[in-house]
Amino acid sequence: QVQLVESGGGLVQAGGSLRLSCTLFGAILAIDEGAWYRQAPGKEREWVANIDTNEGTYYSKSVKGRFVISRVNTRNTIYLQMSRLKPDDTAVYYCATSGFWGQGTQVTVSS
């Protein structure tokens, strides 16, 4: 069956870095586009970044300059490299691609 799985979340201190991975299992074709979203407790889910089929990348104002989204099509994986993390980045991060959503991975940033 087709499953989208996120990994790489964890607890880090402010200023630290994490790399999130999003892998699509059970698909014949490789991923060629995708996006990351996040949802903090009590808040609506918000868009964070996306990458298109031409390798173009786009970021929300709150993460621009700190986060980098990339993809490796042959591995069916999309990454989110996060640096200079802030406590406000604390949220469950979700990947979306090819019409699928993962269950999310928790990122907690302490001060």
Buried (B, 14 or more C-beta within 10 A) or exposed (E): EEEBBBBBBEEBEEEBEBEBBBBBEEBEEBBBBBBBBBBBEEEEEEBBBBBEEEEEBEBBEEBEEBBBBBBEEEEBBBBBBBBEBBEEBBBBBBBBBBEBEBEBBEBBBEE
